[in-house]
Amino acid sequence: MKSQTKLILFLLIIPVLIGELLCGSSPPLKLINPVGFLMMFLIYGCGTILIREAKVRWNLQWSVILLPVAYGIVEEGILVKSFFNPAWGGLGALSNYGVLFGFQMVWVISLGMYHATMSTLIPIALSELLWPEFSKKPILKKRGIVWSIIGISFITLFGMFFFGTEVAGKMVPYYPNPLVLIFCFLIVGLLIFLAYKFKDSKKISNTKLISPKKFFIAGFLFMLFVFLVPNLFASAKVPSVITILIQMITIALTLLFVFRQIYNENLKEYSLFCLIFGSLFFWILITPINEFVLHSFGMFSVGIVAFILLLIMRKYVIKRFGK
């Protein structure tokens, strides 16, 4: 199998495994359902590979960040509509927490940051570490781009009309106010436009880089504040405005880190990998809870396999790029 074909398959499949499987949203028994996997393949895989192609073809620098945010809105706002549906299965304590104009804002912010990293940017970054020779080359022909657009458009429209709340094992469609869906479409279009508009804009820092160990800690803490803190605060009945304020601070600190450390002329591949490792390690630590507390069969094994694969990749990154 050619390296380019392997890369395409990686970008189509790995986002599902990281974005759905590792976090426990779709445990192994659910993921092996061919219909369910096909749906996730279409949204995660097609979305990620299109973002990757836009990044390369448009020569995106910092503005590439806008595309994963747009992706998160497509998946959670338009497809599954969890931004608005208080009965969506994955909400838990965040259901109806911090609602503004129909949007469950704490959930919106958390899922926006989650999908921007776990579902898209991390798989793309991993692909560039594994196949650096393709990092600046398109891997899809026009036909591949068209089919990817068709795939994500089909599943998005299908979900918009038929996804909703699961009741007694059956999906009951949920339809929010059409105005919030129109708003989501407009924001997605605006984000794509802005990403393209600033396609050649570079913001390269020359500040001192922190150590790889601190990159690992930064990734871990980011996921902690994206997932754990909002859920704990919601469970403790902390006023949502405080939670949203903390989320805004997290976003500001994250952007500062991105522009000063990731977009740094001295950034090394090993430091980037440590950032990814720290982000994924948080979810690896959660897998025993998913297995033994939430009874998601197979999740502990998923965590072990993921940890072993990351250790193997660490050796590969050190061997190929050094520390």
N, C-alpha and C positions, 0 to 999 in steps of 0.2 A: 504494500500500500504506500502510495506517495506521501511525502511529508505534508504537502498541501491538503491532501484528503484527510489525513489524520488531524490536522489543525481545524479543518471545517467541522469534523465530527466532534472534536473536543469542545468547540464553541457552541455546538448545538446541544450537547448532552450535559457537560459539566455544570452549566448554570442551573439545570434542574436538580442535580445532585447536591449542589451547594445551597441554592436558594430555597429548595423545598425539603430535601431529605435530611440534611445535616441539622437543620433547625427543628426538625420534628413535625413540621407542618404536614408533610406527607411521609409517614413512616414506611418501612419496606413493604409491608403487606398491601398498603394502599398504592405504592409506587409501581408495583408489578402489574397492576390493572392496566391492560393495554390501552383502553380508551382514555383513562385518566392520564397516563404517561404521554399519550399523543397530544392531549390538550396542553399539558405543561411544556412539552417539546415545542409546540407551535408558539406559545407565548414567550417562554424563557429563551429557547434556542434561537428563534427567528429574531427576537428583540435584541439579544446580545450580539449576534453576528452582524445585524444591521448597524448597531452602534459602532462596532469595531470597524466596519467598512467605511462608515462616515468619518470616523477618526482618521483613517489613513487617506481616504480620497480627498477629504476637505482640509487635510493637514491641521487638524484641530489640536490646540494646545490646552490651555486651562478651560476653554469653553466646552470641552468634551464632557465636563461635569454636568452640564445642563441636560444632556441627552438621557443619562440614567434617571434623572429626576422626572423627565417626561415619560420614560418607560414606567416608572412607579405609578404615575397618574393613570396611564393606560390600563395597567393591570388592576390596581386596587380601586381606582375611581370609576373607570368605564366598564371594565370586564366583570369583576366580581362585585363591584359597588360597595365594598366594605367601608369606604370613607363615610357612607351615609347609613348603612343598614345596621342598627343596633343589635340585631339578632344574628349577625355573621359569626360563624362558629369559632374563629380564632381570636375574637376580641377579648373574651374573659372579663377581667375587671375594668377594661378600657371601654366597655360598652356604655354609650351615652355619657362619656366622661369628657368634659371640655367641648361641648357642642357649640358651634358658631355658624349661623346661616345654613344649618343642616349638615355641616361637616363635623365629624368627630375629630377635633383638631389634634389632640394628643396622639391618636392613632395615625392620623394623616402624616404628622411630622415623623413619627417613629418609622412607619412603613416607607416613607420617602427616603429616609437615610438608609434604611435596611436594603431596599432594592437598588439604590444607587451604588452600593458597595457589594453586598453578598451576591446579588443576582446578575450583576453586569460588570462593574469595574474590576472586581477580584478575578473572575474567570478570564477577562481580557488580559489583565496583568500577568496571570499565570501562563497564558498562552504565549505571551511575549518572552517570558523567561524560558519556556520550553522550546520555542521556535523563534529565536531572535532574528534569524535571517529573513523572516517574513514580517517583522514588526512595522515596516514602512511600506509594505506591498499589499495591494488588494488581493484577496483570495477568491472572490466571487466574480463570475462574469455577469453581464447584464441579466441573463436569464436567471441566475441564482438570486440576484437582488430582487427581481420581479417576483419569483416564487416565495422568497422570504417575506416580502411585503404582503403578498396574497395570504400567506399562512397566518401572520400576526393579525391581519385585518379580519380574516374569517373568524378566528377564535375570539377576537375582541367583540365583534358584532354578535356572535353566537352567545357569548356570555352576557352581553348587555341585555339581550332579550330573554334569556332562559335561566341565568344564574340568580340565586337568591338565598333563601334560608332552607337548610335541610331539616325536614320534619318527617319523623318515622322512616328514615332511610330514603325519602324522596325529596327532590329539589323543588321548592316552591319559588317561582320567580319573584324577584323584588324589583319594584320600579320606583326610584326616587323622583323628586321634582325634576322635570325635564330641564329646568334652568340650570341646575347644578351639573348635569351632564354636559350641557352646552358650554358651561364655564370650563369644565375639564378639557373639552376638545379645544377650546380657544387657548388655554394655557399651554397645552401640549404643542399646538402650532407655534405659539410665541417662543417657547423654549427651543424648538428646532430652528426657528428663524434666527434667534439670537446666537445659537451655537454656530450657525453658518456665517452670520454677520461678523463674528469675531474669530473667524477660522484661522487667521494667521497671527493673531495677537499673542505675544509671548510675555510671560512674567517669570523670568528666570532670576532666582535669588542666589546670592553668593554668601549668605550668612553661614555661620559655623554649623555643621551637621551634628546632630546628637548621635549617640552610639546606637548600634543595631539593637542592643538590649532595650533601649528606650523606645525604639521603633516598635518592638514587640509589645511593650507595655502600653504604648499609645493605641495600638490596634485593639488590644484587650479592653482598655478603658472605654474606647469609643463604643464597642458593642455593649458594654455594661450599661452605659448611659442611654443607648438607643433602645434597649430591650428591658433590662431589669429595673432600672430606676423608675420609669413611668408606670410599670405594673405594680411595683411596691407602693408607690405614692397613691395610685388609684385604689389599691386594696386598703390602704390606711386612711382613705377619705381625705387626703390632702387636697386643698383647693386646687382646681385644675390650672388656675392662672399661675400658680407657683411652679407646677410641673412644666407648663409651656415656657415659662421664663428660663428654667433650667435647660430645656431643649434648645431654646434660642442661643443660650450661652454655649452649649455644646456645639451647635452649628458654627458659631463664630470662631470658637477655638479650633474646630476642625478645619475651617477654611484658612485660618492663620497657619496651621500646621502644613496644609497642602501647599500654600504659596511660599512658605519659608523653608520647608524641608523636602517635600516631594518634588516640587519644581525648583530644584537646586542644581546648579551646574556641577556640583561635586557628588550628587546622589549615586550610590552604588547599588547594583542589583541585589546584593545580599541584604542591605538595609530595607529595600522594598519588600523582599521576601519575608523578612522578620515582621514587618508591618502586617502582611497577609497572614502569617503564621499566628500572630497574636490575636487577630480578628477571628480566625477560625477556631483557635484554641478555646475561646470563650464558649462557643457552641459545642465543642467537643466535651467540655466539662458539664454541659447541660444534659448530654445524652443519657447518663445514668438516671437523672430525674425523670426524663421522658419514658425510660424503660420501666423503672421500678416504682415510681410514684404515679405517673400518668398512664402507665400500662400500655405504652406503645411498643409492641413486641419488635425486637431486633435493633432498637436504637443504640443500646450499649455497644453492640458489635459494630454499628456504623461509626461510633466514636473511636473505637480501637483501630479500625481500618483507616479512618481519616488521619489519625495521629501517626500511624506507621507510614502512610503515603507522604505525609508532610516531612517526616524525618528523612525518608529516602530522597525527596526533592531537595531538602536542605543540603544533603551531601552533593547532589548534582549541581546545585547553584554554586556552592563553594568551589567545586572542582572546575566548573566552567568559567566562573567570573571572579572567584576569589572573595575574600572578605573585605 
